[in-house]
Amino acid sequence: MKIRAQNRPPSAPDSGRGGMILREYCRRGAVGLCCSLAALTATLQADSPAALRVGNFSNAAAGDAHPANWKPLTFTNSGAPTRYRLVSERGTVVLQAESHDSASGLTREIAIDPSQYPIVQWRWKVSNVLEKGDVTRKAGDDSPARLYITFAYDADHAGWLEKAKYRAARWLHGQYPPRGALNYIWANRRPVGTITPNPYTHRVRMLAVESGSAKVGQWITESRNIHHDYQAAFGQPPPMISGVAVMTDTDNTHESATAWFGDIVFTAAR
């Protein structure tokens, strides 16, 4: 995915195509997290359920463009958007994403305490990997399937320069952008478990959960400990989660891919 950093003021936080999702969250309000963060946390976790079903696709209706509580996330100057729709797969409704030299995502605004719900679980399937995909290069920063988890800005753990940048971003956009993101990807050739800085911004880490074509066409169930992954990626405990996004994008490599996403669930550690 490409960075669209034109007209970005020097004092604004990093944004890029791996990180551009952070900018778009801020600019478009796809993951608004300032005023609503405390209210969302209280509402979603008041009863401390055993699991938070963030992507409840299986209870949606096939044929809808996107599930309830999820919003389209499109990018400036990125050409055609990826097509998302709910489809029935062997009797279960899942989210399908079709990308043909295109890029866009679906996001959900949600506040989750990763110390209370550190495990994220989901299912996914891809039609193919991208021959030109390369997570280490800007020109190859595409993936047949991604799961983004964004994290809220925390002024208590920011240096003076970072605070100044985020104040500038809030002044420009009306709210703080996310602090950063973990990006779980289906890679082309990176070894599973590899954590790679996004080629556009240091605020995003790419973690290869699957790699290569051996499992293409198969439903794969994933389970990740967000707390452990964030610590490994950024060297510190994670702040509050501010949002979740899924994405299939092929506009850098000019290829095509289809992905299917099952339910996305956050749970307590076992």
C-alpha positions as CSV (number, residue, x, y, z in Angstrom):
1,M,0.0,0.0,0.0
2,K,1.3,3.5,-0.9
3,I,1.7,6.5,1.3
4,R,-0.2,9.6,0.5
5,A,1.8,12.1,2.5
6,Q,1.2,15.2,0.3
7,N,0.3,18.3,2.2
8,R,1.2,16.7,5.5
9,P,2.5,19.4,7.9
10,P,6.0,18.8,9.2
11,S,4.6,18.6,12.8
12,A,2.0,16.0,12.1
13,P,2.5,12.4,13.2
14,D,3.8,9.9,10.7
15,S,1.2,8.6,8.2
16,G,1.7,6.2,5.3
17,R,0.1,3.6,3.3
18,G,0.9,1.0,5.8
19,G,0.5,3.9,8.2
20,M,-1.9,5.9,6.0
21,I,-4.7,4.0,7.7
22,L,-3.7,6.0,10.9
23,R,-4.1,9.3,9.1
24,E,-7.4,8.3,7.5
25,Y,-8.7,7.2,10.9
26,C,-8.0,10.6,12.1
27,R,-9.0,12.7,9.1
28,R,-12.2,10.7,8.2
29,G,-13.2,9.7,11.7
30,A,-13.1,6.0,10.9
31,V,-11.7,5.3,14.3
32,G,-12.6,8.3,16.5
33,L,-11.1,7.7,19.9
34,C,-10.8,11.0,21.8
35,C,-14.2,11.9,23.4
36,S,-15.8,8.5,22.9
37,L,-13.0,6.3,24.3
38,A,-14.0,6.2,27.9
39,A,-17.7,5.8,27.0
40,L,-17.0,3.0,24.6
41,T,-14.9,1.2,27.2
42,A,-17.5,1.5,29.9
43,T,-20.3,0.4,27.5
44,L,-18.5,-2.6,26.0
45,Q,-16.8,-3.9,29.1
46,A,-19.1,-3.0,31.9
47,D,-20.2,-6.6,32.4
48,S,-16.8,-8.0,31.6
49,P,-18.0,-10.7,29.1
50,A,-15.7,-13.6,28.5
51,A,-15.4,-12.5,24.8
52,L,-15.9,-9.4,22.7
53,R,-17.2,-10.4,19.2
54,V,-15.9,-7.4,17.3
55,G,-16.6,-8.9,13.8
56,N,-19.8,-10.7,14.2
57,F,-20.1,-11.6,10.6
58,S,-21.7,-15.0,11.0
59,N,-24.8,-13.3,12.5
60,A,-25.2,-10.9,9.6
61,A,-27.2,-11.3,6.4
62,A,-25.5,-12.5,3.3
63,G,-25.7,-9.9,0.5
64,D,-25.1,-6.8,2.6
65,A,-22.3,-4.5,1.6
66,H,-20.7,-4.6,5.0
67,P,-21.6,-5.6,8.6
68,A,-23.2,-3.4,11.2
69,N,-20.8,-1.1,13.1
70,W,-18.2,-1.3,10.4
71,K,-17.3,1.6,8.0
72,P,-15.6,1.8,4.7
73,L,-12.2,3.2,4.7
74,T,-11.1,4.6,1.3
75,F,-7.8,6.3,0.5
76,T,-7.1,9.5,-1.4
77,N,-5.7,8.9,-5.0
78,S,-5.7,5.1,-4.6
79,G,-7.9,4.3,-7.5
80,A,-10.8,1.9,-7.2
81,P,-11.8,0.6,-3.8
82,T,-11.7,-3.1,-2.8
83,R,-15.2,-4.6,-2.9
84,Y,-16.5,-5.9,0.4
85,R,-19.7,-7.9,0.9
86,L,-21.1,-10.5,3.2
87,V,-21.5,-13.9,1.5
88,S,-22.6,-17.4,2.6
89,E,-19.7,-19.9,2.7
90,R,-20.9,-23.4,3.4
91,G,-23.8,-22.1,5.4
92,T,-21.9,-19.6,7.4
93,V,-21.9,-15.8,6.6
94,V,-18.4,-14.4,6.2
95,L,-16.9,-11.2,4.9
96,Q,-15.5,-11.4,1.3
97,A,-13.0,-8.9,-0.1
98,E,-12.2,-8.7,-3.8
99,S,-9.3,-6.5,-5.0
100,H,-8.3,-5.9,-8.6
101,D,-5.5,-3.3,-8.6
102,S,-7.4,-1.6,-5.8
103,A,-7.2,-0.7,-2.1
104,S,-9.6,0.1,0.7
105,G,-10.6,-1.3,4.0
106,L,-13.4,-1.8,6.5
107,T,-13.0,-0.5,10.0
108,R,-14.7,-0.7,13.4
109,E,-14.4,1.9,16.1
110,I,-14.0,0.1,19.4
111,A,-12.1,0.5,22.7
112,I,-10.7,-2.6,24.2
113,D,-8.3,-2.9,27.1
114,P,-5.6,-5.4,25.9
115,S,-4.7,-6.3,29.5
116,Q,-8.3,-7.6,29.9
117,Y,-8.7,-9.0,26.4
118,P,-5.2,-9.8,25.1
119,I,-6.2,-12.6,22.7
120,V,-7.6,-11.9,19.2
121,Q,-8.9,-14.9,17.2
122,W,-10.2,-14.9,13.7
123,R,-10.5,-17.1,10.6
124,W,-9.5,-16.2,7.1
125,K,-8.9,-17.6,3.6
126,V,-7.2,-16.2,0.5
127,S,-7.5,-17.1,-3.2
128,N,-3.8,-16.5,-3.8
129,V,-0.7,-14.7,-2.6
130,L,0.7,-11.7,-4.5
131,E,3.7,-12.5,-6.7
132,K,5.1,-9.0,-6.4
133,G,4.3,-8.6,-2.7
134,D,7.2,-7.6,-0.5
135,V,6.4,-6.1,3.0
136,T,9.9,-4.6,3.2
137,R,9.4,-2.4,0.1
138,K,7.0,0.4,-0.6
139,A,6.3,-0.9,-4.1
140,G,5.4,-4.3,-2.7
141,D,3.4,-3.2,0.4
142,D,0.2,-5.1,-0.6
143,S,-1.4,-8.2,1.0
144,P,-4.2,-10.5,0.0
145,A,-5.4,-10.2,3.7
146,R,-4.6,-8.0,6.6
147,L,-6.0,-7.5,10.1
148,Y,-5.2,-4.1,11.6
149,I,-5.4,-3.4,15.3
150,T,-4.8,0.3,16.2
151,F,-3.8,1.7,19.5
152,A,-4.8,4.9,21.2
153,Y,-2.4,7.8,21.8
154,D,-1.3,8.0,25.4
155,A,0.1,11.4,26.5
156,D,1.4,10.0,29.7
157,H,3.9,7.9,27.8
158,A,4.9,10.4,25.2
159,G,7.9,12.6,25.0
160,W,7.6,16.4,24.5
161,L,8.2,16.2,20.7
162,E,5.6,13.5,20.2
163,K,3.1,15.5,22.4
164,A,3.7,18.5,20.2
165,K,3.1,16.5,17.0
166,Y,-0.1,15.0,18.4
167,R,-1.4,18.4,19.5
168,A,-0.8,19.7,16.0
169,A,-2.7,16.7,14.6
170,R,-5.6,17.3,17.0
171,W,-5.7,21.0,16.0
172,L,-5.8,20.1,12.3
173,H,-8.3,17.2,12.5
174,G,-10.2,17.7,15.8
175,Q,-9.0,14.6,17.5
176,Y,-5.8,12.6,18.2
177,P,-4.8,10.0,15.6
178,P,-4.0,6.5,16.8
179,R,-0.6,5.9,18.5
180,G,0.3,3.0,16.2
181,A,-0.9,-0.3,14.8
182,L,-0.1,-4.0,14.6
183,N,-0.8,-5.3,11.1
184,Y,-1.3,-9.1,10.9
185,I,-0.7,-10.1,7.3
186,W,-0.7,-13.0,4.9
187,A,2.7,-12.5,3.5
188,N,4.2,-13.6,0.2
189,R,7.6,-14.9,1.3
190,R,8.4,-13.5,4.8
191,P,8.8,-16.3,7.4
192,V,5.8,-16.7,9.7
193,G,6.4,-14.8,13.0
194,T,8.6,-12.2,11.4
195,I,7.9,-8.6,12.6
196,T,8.8,-6.0,10.0
197,P,8.6,-2.2,10.3
198,N,6.2,-0.8,7.7
199,P,8.2,0.7,4.9
200,Y,6.3,4.0,5.2
201,T,6.0,4.6,8.9
202,H,7.7,3.5,12.1
203,R,4.3,3.5,13.9
204,V,3.1,0.3,12.2
205,R,4.6,-3.1,12.5
206,M,3.8,-5.9,10.0
207,L,3.6,-9.4,11.5
208,A,3.5,-12.3,9.2
209,V,0.9,-14.7,10.5
210,E,0.7,-16.8,7.3
211,S,3.2,-16.9,4.4
212,G,3.3,-18.3,0.9
213,S,0.8,-20.4,-1.0
214,A,0.8,-23.7,0.8
215,K,-2.5,-22.9,2.6
216,V,-4.2,-21.0,-0.2
217,G,-7.9,-21.9,-0.5
218,Q,-8.1,-23.2,3.0
219,W,-9.8,-21.7,6.0
220,I,-7.2,-21.0,8.6
221,T,-8.0,-20.2,12.3
222,E,-5.6,-17.7,13.9
223,S,-5.0,-16.8,17.6
224,R,-2.6,-14.1,18.6
225,N,-1.7,-12.6,22.0
226,I,-1.8,-8.8,21.3
227,H,0.0,-8.0,24.5
228,H,2.9,-10.2,23.6
229,D,3.0,-9.1,20.0
230,Y,2.9,-5.4,20.8
231,Q,5.7,-5.8,23.4
232,A,7.8,-7.7,20.8
233,A,7.1,-5.1,18.1
234,F,7.4,-1.8,20.1
235,G,9.3,-2.8,23.2
236,Q,6.6,-1.7,25.7
237,P,3.2,-2.8,26.9
238,P,0.3,-1.8,24.6
239,P,-2.0,1.2,25.3
240,M,-5.7,0.9,24.8
241,I,-6.9,-0.6,21.5
242,S,-8.9,2.0,19.6
243,G,-10.0,0.1,16.5
244,V,-9.9,-2.9,14.2
245,A,-9.7,-3.0,10.4
246,V,-9.6,-5.6,7.7
247,M,-8.1,-5.0,4.3
248,T,-7.3,-6.6,1.0
249,D,-5.1,-4.4,-1.3
250,T,-3.3,-4.9,-4.5
251,D,-2.9,-1.4,-6.0
252,N,0.9,-1.3,-5.6
253,T,1.5,-4.7,-7.2
254,H,-1.3,-4.2,-9.7
255,E,-2.5,-7.8,-9.1
256,S,-5.8,-9.3,-8.0
257,A,-6.8,-11.2,-4.8
258,T,-9.9,-12.4,-3.0
259,A,-10.0,-12.9,0.8
260,W,-12.6,-14.2,3.2
261,F,-12.8,-13.2,6.9
262,G,-14.6,-15.1,9.6
263,D,-15.7,-13.7,13.0
264,I,-13.1,-11.6,14.9
265,V,-13.2,-12.2,18.6
266,F,-11.2,-10.8,21.5
267,T,-10.9,-13.0,24.6
268,A,-9.2,-13.1,28.0
269,A,-6.0,-15.0,28.3
270,R,-6.5,-18.7,29.1
